[in-house]
Structures are given as C-alpha cells and as structure tokens.
Amino acid sequence: MAQGDSRQLVPTSSSGGDILETGPRQADEIRQEIEASRRQIAHSLGQLQTEVTTTVERALDWRQWVDDHPYTAVGIAFGVGLYFGLR
C-alpha cells in the first residue's frame, strides 16, 4: 500500500479535519464542557431532592393536610368519634 493510501484509513471528524489532529486546546474544551455538564446535573439533582423532600414532608404533616382539607378532616373526625361512641 502506498503512503498516500494510508491517509484514507484515518477517520475524519464532521468538520473535515483528522480526528488524530485534535490538539490539547480541543481536549481542554471537552473537559470544560464535561465539568459544566457535571455541575448542571449536580445542581438539577439538588433542586429535585429539595422538591421531593418538601413534597413528602408536606404530605406526611397531618396539620398541613387538615389545613388543606378542613371539611374532610371534620368528617373523618366525626366518623371516628361516632364509631368509638357507639361501641
């Protein structure tokens, strides 16, 4: 195989340049993009954790539930009182 033919075996990037010709500048850019993505994912995960914690705490707090549904709470209290009163 001639030396000019071996050049065809080297894959090229979408911009037309050889992949092997990527310099340290492009590698640093890739590292920076990866680090920025990691920070964004960590931030999103932190927000999600806060929202889930708040939602679970609110759902399990009976005082908040009574505040959100006062008539249902009174009906349940009446039913429980009636049940134990007639027993």
C-alpha positions in Angstrom: 0.0 0.0 0.0 1.4 3.4 -0.9 1.8 6.1 1.7 -0.9 8.3 0.2 -3.4 5.4 0.5 -2.8 5.0 4.3 -4.2 8.5 4.8 -7.6 7.3 3.7 -7.7 4.8 6.6 -7.6 7.6 9.2 -11.1 8.6 10.2 -12.1 12.3 9.9 -14.3 14.4 12.1 -17.5 16.0 11.0 -15.6 19.3 10.4 -13.4 17.6 7.8 -10.2 17.6 9.9 -8.5 14.5 11.0 -9.5 13.2 14.4 -5.9 12.5 15.3 -5.1 16.2 14.7 -7.1 17.4 17.7 -4.8 19.4 19.9 -4.7 19.9 23.6 -6.9 23.0 23.1 -9.8 20.9 22.0 -9.2 18.4 24.7 -9.4 21.2 27.3 -12.6 22.4 25.8 -14.1 19.0 26.0 -13.0 18.7 29.7 -14.6 22.1 30.4 -17.9 21.0 28.8 -17.9 17.8 30.8 -17.3 19.7 34.0 -20.0 22.2 33.2 -22.4 19.3 32.5 -21.5 17.7 35.8 -22.2 21.0 37.7 -25.5 21.4 35.9 -26.5 17.8 36.7 -25.5 18.2 40.4 -27.5 21.5 40.6 -30.6 19.8 39.0 -30.3 16.9 41.3 -30.1 19.2 44.3 -33.2 21.0 43.2 -35.0 17.7 42.7 -34.0 16.4 46.1 -35.3 19.6 47.7 -38.6 19.5 45.9 -39.1 15.8 46.8 -38.2 16.3 50.4 -40.6 19.3 50.7 -43.4 17.4 49.0 -43.0 14.3 51.2 -42.8 16.4 54.4 -45.9 18.3 53.4 -47.8 15.1 52.5 -47.0 13.5 55.8 -47.8 16.5 58.0 -51.3 16.0 59.3 -51.6 19.6 60.4 -51.0 20.7 56.8 -53.4 18.1 55.5 -56.2 19.4 57.9 -55.4 22.9 56.8 -55.7 21.9 53.1 -58.9 19.8 53.6 -60.8 21.1 56.6 -64.2 19.6 55.7 -62.8 16.2 55.0 -60.9 16.3 58.3 -64.0 17.2 60.3 -66.0 14.4 58.5 -63.3 11.9 59.4 -63.1 13.1 63.0 -66.9 12.9 63.3 -66.9 9.3 61.8 -64.2 8.1 64.1 -65.9 9.7 67.1 -69.2 8.2 66.1 -67.6 4.7 65.7 -66.0 4.8 69.2 -69.0 6.4 70.8 -71.4 3.6 69.6 -69.0 0.8 70.5 
